Amino acid sequence: MAKSESAISLPVELERVIFELAAQIDPATVPSLALVSSYVSPWVLPIIYETLIVCLSSDENGPPIPSLERYGKYVRHLLVGHHGSTVAGVTSIFALCPNITHLALWAVLILDGTALEGLKRLPLIRLSIHMESLFDLSQSMIPQAERIFPSFPQLTHLDVANHVPEQLSDCLEYLPRLIYLSLPDDSKNSGLESPEEILDALPNLKFILFLTQDVDDSIKLGNPPNGIKLEELGSKWPELIVTACAPVWKRRSRKTPRQTYPKMVTWKNSSLRLSSTDILRRVSFHHMAKSESAISLPVELERVIFELAAQIDPATVPSLALVSSYVSPWVLPIIYETLIVCLSSDENGPPIPSLERYGKYVRHLLVGHHGSTVAGVTSIFALCPNITHLALWAVLILDGTALEGLKRLPLIRLSIHMESLFDLSQSMIPQAERIFPSFPQLTHLDVANHVPEQLSDCLEYLPRLIYLSLPDDSKNSGLESPEEILDALPNLKVI
């Protein structure tokens, strides 16, 4: 019943994870990977569209990018630049890409009602936008925020582009899940006269970033003459990471400029100090796409690889379990997938103590003759509720409790003596009518030892049976007319 050790081909799910990971690490290889086969192509092509950076044309007819009609559902990260962008184009993008979670709308566009409705339907987690794209700043922002912000219940990161308008602190209370806020630092920031108001409105905020032109130990805002000390904000909100950064440009050559990590000043009221590299890689909104240098395997893929190794060679499981504390619970259950047991006659407690922890992983069970008892088998059935393949070769007369435990198992294959299921001194048909319908998924039946009379009349209660194994000996009175058995099983494929 166990898997063949010679079958070492990869499962389709693992193949897919491998190809998707390769495409994510190096998107330039996607066109080549798509040519591997017809079933690999739909796995990797969507990776191209996971992150889009677009400058839309002014043509309002048709979708800005024709392939989005097919692949727009795969777009998760979208950056819309300034050049040529229009409200109509952005509206079309929102309609074609309904699953965007990270949006940077850096074009200064006054979104109309249709565009706003399309934006509000997106499952946004991170948003970088000009406030004038969302609000009519000539009107009070609060009633507008009350209508717009609740449409983004999952929003955790907000980057306010260009400048901070007045009343922003009063509006942010409608974004209760916000943990990251990025604010510009320039002379227009009248809304930053009292940043404490913003912080008070966001009790879950973990990180606040001020984009500034000069960085020392303070944030030089438009109105306060002396700036706001980073340490003052940090001491009032001890769990908050307060950071300011300014872009720094260096030249790689005379012709090619290269942007490095910004110079940063960070204050945190604990022994934890985050470097500028840590912060920008881990938190900064502007690095929405995955880092191409991150080549560590996803946890899901690691698990599939370890489980596959354990299944191919179960003898390696004890060694694999020592790799790490999180690998151990992946591979240890493989030991218990197939159990061959001869139970003791002790009826107290479970026959195998570890089944209390790992019994749920048992799929294949063979119970031998030596020392097996009804009480022991009953305990096994209770501790291993997911058995699909059962060979009960011990000749046991199962009592009511044991039968009920057996009937609760999701059996697909069963090898058993008929006297373990039936009282052969009575008519089998009413007993079969009570027992066999409890196994609606049973496809394989092996009748051990001998075939009793009336078996052919009972098998009609196992309509999905495709495999039947019968012994051939002098006791098989039930085999006097095997045609009756075959007539009772129209789906039978192998006997």
C-alpha positions as CSV (number, residue, x, y, z in Angstrom):
1,M,0.0,0.0,0.0
2,A,2.9,2.4,0.5
3,K,4.2,4.5,-2.3
4,S,6.8,3.0,-4.7
5,E,10.3,4.1,-3.8
6,S,11.2,4.2,-7.5
7,A,8.7,6.9,-8.2
8,I,10.9,10.0,-8.0
9,S,9.2,12.3,-10.5
10,L,8.3,15.7,-9.0
11,P,4.7,16.4,-8.1
12,V,3.1,19.0,-10.4
13,E,2.7,21.4,-7.5
14,L,6.4,21.3,-6.7
15,E,7.3,21.8,-10.4
16,R,5.0,24.9,-10.4
17,V,6.6,26.4,-7.3
18,I,10.1,25.9,-8.8
19,F,9.3,27.5,-12.1
20,E,7.4,30.4,-10.4
21,L,10.4,31.0,-8.0
22,A,12.8,31.0,-11.0
23,A,10.7,33.5,-12.8
24,Q,10.4,35.8,-9.7
25,I,14.1,35.8,-9.0
26,D,15.0,36.6,-12.6
27,P,12.0,37.9,-14.6
28,A,14.2,38.3,-17.7
29,T,14.1,34.5,-18.1
30,V,10.3,34.3,-18.3
31,P,10.1,34.3,-22.1
32,S,12.5,31.3,-22.2
33,L,10.8,29.5,-19.3
34,A,7.4,29.9,-21.1
35,L,8.8,27.9,-24.0
36,V,9.5,24.8,-21.8
37,S,6.0,23.4,-22.3
38,S,2.4,24.4,-22.8
39,Y,1.6,23.8,-19.1
40,V,4.6,25.8,-17.8
41,S,3.7,28.9,-19.8
42,P,0.6,29.9,-17.8
43,W,2.6,29.5,-14.6
44,V,5.4,31.9,-15.4
45,L,3.9,34.5,-17.8
46,P,1.8,36.1,-15.1
47,I,5.0,36.9,-13.2
48,I,5.9,39.5,-15.8
49,Y,2.8,41.4,-14.9
50,E,3.0,41.1,-11.1
51,T,4.8,44.5,-10.9
52,L,4.0,47.1,-13.5
53,I,5.6,50.5,-14.0
54,V,3.7,52.4,-16.7
55,C,3.4,55.8,-18.3
56,L,0.0,55.9,-20.0
57,S,-0.6,57.4,-23.4
58,S,-3.2,60.1,-23.9
59,D,-5.3,57.8,-26.1
60,E,-8.5,57.2,-24.2
61,N,-9.7,54.4,-26.6
62,G,-9.1,50.9,-25.5
63,P,-6.9,49.6,-22.7
64,P,-3.6,51.3,-22.2
65,I,-1.8,47.9,-22.4
66,P,-3.7,45.4,-24.5
67,S,-2.3,42.3,-22.8
68,L,-3.9,43.5,-19.5
69,E,-7.2,42.2,-20.8
70,R,-5.7,38.8,-20.3
71,Y,-3.1,39.3,-17.6
72,G,-4.4,42.3,-15.6
73,K,-5.8,40.0,-12.9
74,Y,-2.2,39.1,-12.0
75,V,-1.0,42.6,-11.4
76,R,-0.3,43.3,-7.7
77,H,2.1,46.2,-7.8
78,L,1.4,49.3,-10.0
79,L,3.3,52.5,-10.4
80,V,1.8,55.1,-12.7
81,G,4.3,57.8,-13.7
82,H,3.8,61.4,-14.7
83,H,4.4,61.3,-18.4
84,G,1.2,61.3,-20.5
85,S,-1.0,59.8,-17.8
86,T,-4.7,60.6,-17.9
87,V,-7.7,60.0,-15.7
88,A,-9.3,57.8,-18.4
89,G,-6.1,55.7,-18.7
90,V,-5.9,55.2,-14.9
91,T,-9.6,54.3,-14.7
92,S,-9.0,51.6,-17.4
93,I,-6.1,50.2,-15.5
94,F,-8.1,49.9,-12.3
95,A,-10.9,48.1,-14.2
96,L,-8.4,45.7,-15.9
97,C,-6.3,45.0,-12.8
98,P,-8.8,44.3,-9.9
99,N,-6.2,42.7,-7.6
100,I,-3.8,45.6,-7.1
101,T,-2.5,45.7,-3.5
102,H,0.4,48.1,-3.9
103,L,-0.3,51.3,-5.8
104,A,2.0,54.3,-6.4
105,L,0.0,57.0,-8.3
106,W,2.6,59.6,-8.8
107,A,0.9,61.4,-11.7
108,V,-0.9,64.5,-10.4
109,L,-4.4,63.6,-11.5
110,I,-7.8,64.9,-10.2
111,L,-9.7,61.6,-10.1
112,D,-13.3,61.8,-11.2
113,G,-16.1,59.8,-9.7
114,T,-15.6,56.8,-12.0
115,A,-11.9,56.6,-11.3
116,L,-12.4,57.0,-7.5
117,E,-15.0,54.1,-7.6
118,G,-12.5,52.0,-9.4
119,L,-9.8,52.9,-6.9
120,K,-12.0,52.1,-4.0
121,R,-12.7,48.6,-5.3
122,L,-9.0,47.7,-5.2
123,P,-7.8,45.5,-2.2
124,L,-5.1,48.1,-1.4
125,I,-2.5,47.4,1.3
126,R,0.1,50.1,0.3
127,L,-0.7,53.4,-1.3
128,S,1.5,56.3,-2.5
129,I,-0.6,59.2,-3.9
130,H,-1.0,63.0,-4.0
131,M,-3.8,64.0,-1.7
132,E,-5.3,66.2,-4.4
133,S,-6.0,63.1,-6.4
134,L,-8.3,61.9,-3.7
135,F,-9.7,65.1,-2.2
136,D,-11.1,68.4,-3.4
137,L,-8.8,70.5,-1.2
138,S,-11.0,73.6,-1.6
139,Q,-13.6,71.8,0.5
140,S,-13.4,70.2,3.9
141,M,-11.4,67.0,3.8
142,I,-13.1,65.3,6.7
143,P,-16.5,64.4,5.1
144,Q,-14.6,63.3,1.9
145,A,-12.3,61.1,4.0
146,E,-15.3,59.6,5.7
147,R,-16.6,58.4,2.3
148,I,-13.3,57.4,0.8
149,F,-10.9,55.9,3.4
150,P,-13.2,53.2,4.8
151,S,-13.1,51.7,1.3
152,F,-9.5,50.6,2.2
153,P,-9.9,48.5,5.3
154,Q,-6.6,46.6,4.7
155,L,-4.4,49.7,4.1
156,T,-1.3,49.5,6.3
157,H,1.1,51.8,4.4
158,L,0.4,55.3,3.2
159,D,2.9,57.6,1.4
160,V,1.7,61.2,1.1
161,A,3.3,62.6,-2.0
162,N,4.3,66.2,-2.6
163,H,2.8,68.0,0.5
164,V,0.6,67.4,3.5
165,P,-2.7,69.3,3.4
166,E,-4.4,70.7,6.4
167,Q,-6.9,68.4,8.2
168,L,-4.9,65.3,7.3
169,S,-4.6,64.3,11.0
170,D,-8.4,64.5,11.3
171,C,-8.8,62.2,8.3
172,L,-6.3,59.5,9.2
173,E,-8.6,58.1,11.9
174,Y,-10.5,56.5,9.1
175,L,-7.5,54.3,8.4
176,P,-7.2,52.4,11.7
177,R,-4.9,49.7,10.4
178,L,-2.1,52.1,9.3
179,I,1.3,51.1,10.6
180,Y,3.5,53.0,8.2
181,L,3.3,56.7,7.2
182,S,5.6,58.6,4.9
183,L,5.4,62.4,4.8
184,P,7.3,65.0,2.7
185,D,9.1,67.8,4.3
186,D,8.7,71.2,2.5
187,S,7.4,74.7,3.0
188,K,3.8,73.6,2.0
189,N,3.4,71.3,4.9
190,S,0.9,73.3,6.9
191,G,-0.5,70.0,8.0
192,L,2.7,69.2,9.8
193,E,2.6,72.1,12.2
194,S,1.6,69.6,14.9
195,P,2.7,66.1,13.9
196,E,1.7,64.9,17.3
197,E,-1.9,65.2,16.1
198,I,-1.2,62.7,13.3
199,L,0.5,60.3,15.7
200,D,-2.4,60.5,18.2
201,A,-4.8,59.7,15.4
202,L,-2.9,56.5,14.5
203,P,-2.5,54.3,17.6
204,N,-1.2,51.4,15.6
205,L,1.5,53.3,13.8
206,K,4.9,51.6,13.9
207,F,7.0,53.6,11.5
208,I,7.0,57.3,10.4
209,L,9.3,58.5,7.6
210,F,10.0,62.2,6.8
211,L,11.4,62.8,3.4
212,T,13.6,65.8,3.7
213,Q,16.4,67.6,1.9
214,D,18.8,67.9,4.9
215,V,19.1,65.4,7.6
216,D,20.6,66.0,11.1
217,D,18.8,65.2,14.4
218,S,15.7,67.3,13.5
219,I,13.0,67.6,10.9
220,K,13.0,71.1,9.4
221,L,9.4,71.9,8.7
222,G,7.9,74.9,7.1
223,N,6.5,76.8,10.1
224,P,8.3,75.7,13.3
225,P,11.5,77.7,13.2
226,N,13.6,75.2,15.2
227,G,12.3,72.0,13.6
228,I,11.0,68.9,15.4
229,K,13.5,66.8,17.3
230,L,13.4,63.1,16.4
231,E,14.3,62.2,20.0
232,E,11.3,64.2,21.3
233,L,8.9,62.3,19.1
234,G,10.5,59.0,19.9
235,S,10.4,59.5,23.7
236,K,6.7,60.3,23.6
237,W,5.9,57.2,21.4
238,P,8.5,54.7,22.6
239,E,7.4,51.9,20.2
240,L,7.5,54.2,17.2
241,I,10.4,54.2,14.7
242,V,10.9,57.9,13.7
243,T,13.1,58.4,10.6
244,A,14.1,61.1,8.2
245,C,16.0,60.6,5.0
246,A,17.4,62.6,2.1
247,P,18.4,61.2,-1.3
248,V,22.1,61.1,-2.1
249,W,23.5,60.7,-5.6
250,K,26.9,59.3,-6.5
251,R,28.4,58.8,-9.9
252,R,29.4,55.3,-11.0
253,S,31.0,56.9,-14.1
254,R,31.0,60.2,-15.8
255,K,27.9,59.4,-17.8
256,T,25.9,57.0,-15.6
257,P,24.6,58.3,-12.3
258,R,23.6,55.7,-9.6
259,Q,21.3,56.3,-6.6
260,T,22.5,54.8,-3.4
261,Y,20.6,54.2,-0.2
262,P,19.6,57.6,1.3
263,K,21.5,59.1,4.2
264,M,19.2,58.5,7.2
265,V,18.8,59.5,10.9
266,T,16.8,57.1,13.0
267,W,15.8,57.3,16.7
268,K,14.3,54.4,18.6
269,N,13.7,54.3,22.3
270,S,15.2,50.9,22.8
271,S,18.5,49.1,22.3
272,L,17.3,48.2,18.8
273,R,19.0,50.3,16.1
274,L,17.9,49.9,12.5
275,S,20.4,50.8,9.8
276,S,19.3,52.7,6.7
277,T,19.7,49.5,4.7
278,D,17.5,47.6,7.0
279,I,14.8,50.2,7.0
280,L,14.7,50.7,3.3
281,R,14.7,47.0,2.5
282,R,12.2,46.0,5.1
283,V,9.8,49.0,5.5
284,S,10.1,51.7,2.8
285,F,7.1,52.0,0.7
286,H,9.1,53.0,-2.4
287,H,10.6,49.5,-2.6
288,M,7.4,47.8,-3.4
289,A,8.8,45.2,-5.8
290,K,10.6,42.1,-4.5
291,S,14.4,42.4,-4.2
292,E,16.0,40.4,-7.0
293,S,18.9,39.6,-4.7
294,A,16.6,37.7,-2.3
295,I,17.1,34.0,-3.4
296,S,16.1,32.2,-0.2
297,L,13.5,29.6,-0.8
298,P,9.9,30.2,0.3
299,V,8.9,28.2,3.4
300,E,6.2,26.4,1.4
301,L,8.8,25.2,-1.2
302,E,11.3,24.2,1.6
303,R,8.5,22.1,3.2
304,V,7.6,20.3,-0.1
305,I,11.3,19.4,-0.7
306,F,11.8,18.0,2.8
307,E,8.5,16.1,2.7
308,L,9.4,14.6,-0.7
309,A,12.8,13.6,0.5
310,A,11.2,11.9,3.5
311,Q,8.6,10.1,1.5
312,I,11.2,8.7,-1.1
313,D,13.5,7.4,1.7
314,P,11.8,7.2,5.1
315,A,15.0,5.9,6.6
316,T,16.4,9.5,6.4
317,V,13.6,11.0,8.5
318,P,15.5,11.0,11.8
319,S,18.4,12.8,10.2
320,L,16.1,15.3,8.4
321,A,14.3,16.0,11.7
322,L,17.6,17.3,13.1
323,V,18.0,19.9,10.5
324,S,16.1,22.5,12.5
325,S,13.2,22.9,14.9
326,Y,10.8,23.9,12.1
327,V,11.7,21.1,9.7
328,S,11.1,18.4,12.4
329,P,7.3,18.7,12.4
330,W,7.3,18.5,8.6
331,V,9.1,15.2,8.3
332,L,8.3,13.3,11.5
333,P,4.7,12.6,10.4
334,I,6.1,10.7,7.4
335,I,7.2,7.9,9.7
336,Y,3.6,7.3,10.7
337,E,2.0,7.5,7.3
338,T,2.3,3.7,7.0
339,L,2.1,1.6,10.2
340,I,2.5,-2.2,10.5
341,V,1.7,-3.2,14.1
342,C,1.2,-6.2,16.2
343,L,-0.6,-5.0,19.3
344,S,0.0,-6.2,22.9
345,S,-2.7,-7.7,25.0
346,D,-2.6,-4.8,27.4
347,E,-6.0,-3.0,27.1
348,N,-5.0,0.0,29.2
349,G,-3.9,3.1,27.3
350,P,-3.0,3.5,23.6
351,P,-1.0,0.6,22.1
352,I,1.6,3.1,20.7
353,P,1.9,6.2,23.0
354,S,3.2,8.5,20.2
355,L,-0.1,7.9,18.3
356,E,-1.7,10.4,20.6
357,R,0.5,13.0,18.9
358,Y,1.0,11.5,15.4
359,G,-2.0,9.3,14.9
360,K,-3.7,11.9,12.8
361,Y,-1.0,11.4,10.1
362,V,-1.5,7.6,9.7
363,R,-3.0,6.8,6.3
364,H,-2.0,3.1,5.9
365,L,-2.5,0.6,8.7
366,L,-1.8,-3.2,8.8
367,V,-2.7,-5.0,12.0
368,G,-1.0,-8.4,12.3
369,H,-2.1,-11.5,14.1
370,H,0.3,-11.6,17.0
371,G,-1.2,-10.3,20.3
372,S,-3.9,-8.2,18.6
373,T,-7.0,-7.5,20.6
374,V,-10.4,-5.9,19.9
375,A,-9.6,-3.2,22.6
376,G,-6.2,-2.4,20.9
377,V,-7.8,-2.1,17.5
378,T,-10.5,0.1,18.9
379,S,-7.9,2.4,20.4
380,I,-6.0,2.5,17.1
381,F,-9.2,3.6,15.2
382,A,-9.8,6.3,17.7
383,L,-6.2,7.7,17.6
384,C,-5.9,7.4,13.8
385,P,-9.1,9.0,12.4
386,N,-7.7,9.5,8.8
387,I,-6.9,5.9,7.8
388,T,-7.7,5.3,4.2
389,H,-5.9,1.9,3.6
390,L,-6.6,-0.8,6.3
391,A,-5.4,-4.4,6.4
392,L,-6.9,-6.1,9.4
393,W,-5.4,-9.5,9.2
394,A,-6.0,-10.5,12.8
395,V,-9.1,-12.6,13.1
396,L,-11.0,-10.5,15.6
397,I,-14.8,-10.4,16.2
398,L,-15.3,-6.7,16.4
399,D,-17.8,-5.5,19.0
400,G,-20.1,-2.5,18.6
401,T,-17.6,0.1,19.7
402,A,-14.9,-1.2,17.4
403,L,-17.3,-1.4,14.5
404,E,-18.4,2.2,15.1
405,G,-14.8,3.3,15.1
406,L,-14.2,1.4,11.9
407,K,-17.2,2.9,10.2
408,R,-15.9,6.5,11.0
409,L,-12.7,5.9,9.0
410,P,-12.5,7.4,5.4
411,L,-11.6,4.0,4.0
412,I,-10.6,3.6,0.3
413,R,-9.0,0.2,0.5
414,L,-9.9,-2.6,3.0
415,S,-8.5,-6.1,3.6
416,I,-10.4,-8.0,6.3
417,H,-11.9,-11.3,7.4
418,M,-15.7,-11.2,6.8
419,E,-16.2,-12.7,10.3
420,S,-14.7,-9.5,11.7
421,L,-17.5,-7.5,10.2
422,F,-20.4,-10.0,10.3
423,D,-22.0,-12.5,12.6
424,L,-21.9,-15.3,10.1
425,S,-24.5,-17.3,12.1
426,Q,-27.1,-14.7,11.1
427,S,-28.2,-13.4,7.7
428,M,-25.5,-11.1,6.2
429,I,-27.8,-8.9,4.1
430,P,-29.4,-6.8,6.9
431,Q,-25.9,-6.5,8.5
432,A,-24.3,-5.4,5.2
433,E,-27.2,-2.9,4.8
434,R,-26.1,-1.3,8.1
435,I,-22.3,-1.5,7.7
436,F,-21.2,-1.2,4.0
437,P,-23.0,2.2,3.4
438,S,-20.6,3.7,6.0
439,F,-17.8,3.2,3.4
440,P,-19.0,5.4,0.4
441,Q,-15.4,5.9,-0.9
442,L,-14.3,2.2,-0.7
443,T,-12.9,1.1,-4.1
444,H,-10.7,-1.9,-3.1
445,L,-11.9,-4.9,-1.1
446,D,-9.8,-7.9,-0.2
447,V,-11.8,-10.7,1.4
448,A,-9.3,-12.6,3.6
449,N,-9.4,-16.4,4.4
450,H,-12.7,-17.4,2.8
451,V,-15.8,-16.1,1.0
452,P,-19.0,-16.6,3.0
453,E,-22.4,-17.3,1.5
454,Q,-24.6,-14.3,0.6
455,L,-21.5,-12.1,-0.2
456,S,-22.7,-11.4,-3.7
457,D,-26.0,-10.1,-2.2
458,C,-24.1,-7.8,0.1
459,L,-21.7,-6.3,-2.4
460,E,-24.4,-4.1,-4.0
461,Y,-24.0,-1.8,-1.0
462,L,-20.4,-1.0,-2.2
463,P,-21.3,0.6,-5.5
464,R,-17.9,2.3,-6.1
465,L,-15.9,-1.0,-5.8
466,I,-13.5,-1.4,-8.8
467,Y,-11.2,-4.0,-7.3
468,L,-12.1,-7.3,-5.6
469,S,-9.7,-9.9,-4.3
470,L,-11.1,-13.3,-3.3
471,P,-9.4,-16.5,-1.9
472,D,-9.8,-19.8,-3.5
473,D,-10.2,-22.7,-1.1
474,S,-12.6,-25.4,-0.1
475,K,-14.5,-23.2,2.3
476,N,-15.6,-20.7,-0.5
477,S,-19.2,-21.7,-0.7
478,G,-19.9,-18.2,-1.8
479,L,-18.0,-18.8,-5.0
480,E,-20.2,-21.5,-6.4
481,S,-21.7,-18.8,-8.7
482,P,-19.1,-16.0,-9.2
483,E,-21.2,-14.5,-11.9
484,E,-23.6,-13.3,-9.2
485,I,-20.7,-11.3,-7.7
486,L,-19.8,-9.8,-11.0
487,D,-23.4,-8.9,-11.7
488,A,-23.6,-7.1,-8.3
489,L,-20.6,-4.9,-9.2
490,P,-21.1,-3.1,-12.5
491,N,-18.0,-0.9,-12.0
492,L,-15.6,-3.7,-11.2
493,K,-12.4,-3.4,-13.2
494,V,-10.1,-6.1,-11.5
495,I,-10.9,-9.3,-9.8
